[in-house]
Amino acid sequence: MSEPTVIDEAGLQARIRDIAGVLLRAETPAAEDHFLALGGDSLLATVFARKVEVECGLRPSLEEIFTLSFAEMAEALAGRQDGAARP
């Protein structure tokens, strides 16, 4: 069985921002931007969470999507990934 791919925080943030840009039909958002402030809603948030999970192997919670900037979300997900990688 293969090990899950580990994505560093910078790569994770870039992917999260790219996914958000596509879903929100906007330029790639800045690291300090928030999903809801850019026009996201609860339906798009669920699609966003699933796309992040498929592409990155980590699923942000709706609370994280609604309250954190993209940089903060990447940091939270990277921390979760680090915790999962430890024995």
C-alpha positions in Angstrom: 0.0 0.0 0.0 1.5 3.4 -1.0 1.9 6.3 1.5 -0.3 9.3 1.0 1.3 12.2 -0.8 2.4 14.9 1.5 2.0 18.5 0.2 3.9 21.3 1.8 2.0 24.3 3.2 3.0 26.6 0.3 1.8 24.0 -2.3 -1.3 23.4 -0.4 -2.1 27.1 -0.2 -1.5 27.5 -4.0 -3.8 24.6 -4.8 -6.5 25.9 -2.4 -6.3 29.3 -3.9 -6.4 27.9 -7.5 -9.5 25.8 -6.7 -11.3 28.8 -5.1 -10.5 31.0 -8.1 -12.0 28.5 -10.5 -15.1 28.0 -8.4 -15.6 31.7 -7.8 -14.8 32.5 -11.5 -12.3 35.0 -10.4 -8.5 35.6 -10.6 -6.6 33.5 -8.2 -7.4 35.0 -4.8 -4.7 36.4 -2.5 -3.5 34.4 0.5 -5.3 36.7 2.9 -8.6 36.6 1.1 -11.6 34.7 2.5 -13.9 32.4 0.6 -17.1 34.1 1.6 -15.8 37.6 1.1 -15.1 36.7 -2.5 -18.7 35.7 -3.2 -18.7 32.1 -2.0 -21.8 30.6 -0.4 -22.7 27.4 1.4 -23.3 25.4 -1.7 -20.0 26.5 -3.3 -18.3 25.8 0.0 -19.3 22.1 -0.1 -18.1 21.8 -3.7 -14.8 23.6 -2.7 -14.3 21.2 0.3 -14.7 18.2 -1.9 -12.4 19.5 -4.6 -9.7 20.3 -2.1 -10.1 16.8 -0.7 -9.8 15.2 -4.1 -6.8 17.2 -5.2 -5.0 17.5 -1.9 -6.2 14.5 0.2 -7.4 16.8 3.0 -10.9 18.2 3.5 -11.4 21.6 5.1 -14.4 21.8 7.4 -17.2 24.3 6.5 -16.2 26.2 9.6 -12.6 26.6 8.3 -13.9 27.7 4.9 -16.3 30.2 6.4 -13.8 31.7 8.9 -10.2 31.3 7.8 -8.2 33.1 5.1 -6.7 30.8 2.4 -3.3 31.1 4.1 -4.8 30.1 7.5 -6.8 27.3 5.9 -3.6 25.9 4.3 -1.8 26.1 7.7 -4.6 24.3 9.4 -4.7 21.5 6.8 -0.9 21.2 6.7 -1.0 20.8 10.5 -3.6 18.1 10.2 -1.5 16.4 7.5 1.6 16.5 9.7 -0.3 15.1 12.6 -1.7 12.2 10.5 1.8 11.4 9.2 3.2 10.9 12.7 3.0 7.4 14.4 
